[in-house]
């Protein structure tokens, strides 16, 4: 999927871009939302894109919490 980001957010680790794209596809699939292959989200409902973003954030927080919990055991 081409990365057509028009926002000012920048990844601290640019190599993580592919992993984040993969996570986006996984979350969308779990929610039953088809992500456009051309990377254009203009035809998607705001509710769908917000749902994907919210679930990605939730998943990333879970991963971070699990990682931190593993460090302190």
C-alpha positions in Angstrom: 0.0 0.0 0.0 1.5 3.4 -0.9 1.9 5.7 2.0 0.2 8.9 1.1 0.4 10.6 4.5 -0.5 14.3 4.3 -0.1 14.9 8.0 2.8 16.3 10.0 3.3 13.3 12.2 6.7 11.7 11.8 7.8 8.4 13.0 10.7 8.3 15.4 11.8 5.0 13.9 11.1 5.3 10.1 11.6 1.6 9.7 8.4 1.0 11.7 6.3 2.3 8.8 5.8 -1.1 7.3 4.9 -2.6 10.6 2.3 0.1 11.2 0.8 -0.4 7.8 0.6 -4.1 8.5 -1.1 -3.4 11.8 -3.6 -1.1 10.0 -4.6 -3.9 7.6 -5.0 -6.4 10.5 -7.2 -4.1 12.5 -9.3 -3.1 9.5 -9.7 -6.8 8.7 -10.8 -7.6 12.2 -13.4 -4.8 12.0 -14.6 -6.0 8.6 -13.5 -2.8 6.9 -11.9 -3.0 3.4 -8.9 -0.6 3.0 -8.6 0.8 -0.5 -5.7 -0.7 -2.4 -4.8 2.6 -3.9 -4.4 4.2 -0.5 -7.1 6.8 -1.1 -9.4 7.0 1.9 -11.6 9.8 0.6 -14.5 7.4 -0.1 -14.4 5.8 3.4 -16.7 6.9 6.1 -15.2 9.0 8.9 -16.5 6.4 11.4 -14.6 3.6 9.7 -11.3 5.5 9.5 -11.7 6.7 13.1 -12.5 3.1 14.2 -9.3 1.8 12.5 -7.2 4.6 14.1 -8.7 4.1 17.6 -8.2 0.3 17.5 -4.6 0.7 16.2 -3.8 3.0 19.1 -5.5 0.6 21.6 -3.4 -2.3 20.2 -0.1 -0.3 20.3 -0.8 0.7 24.0 -1.4 -3.0 24.8 1.8 -4.0 23.1 3.7 -1.4 25.0 2.1 -2.3 28.3 3.0 -6.0 27.7 6.5 -5.1 26.8 7.0 -3.0 29.9 5.4 -5.6 32.2 7.9 -8.1 30.8 10.8 -5.9 31.6 9.9 -5.5 35.3 9.3 -9.2 36.1 
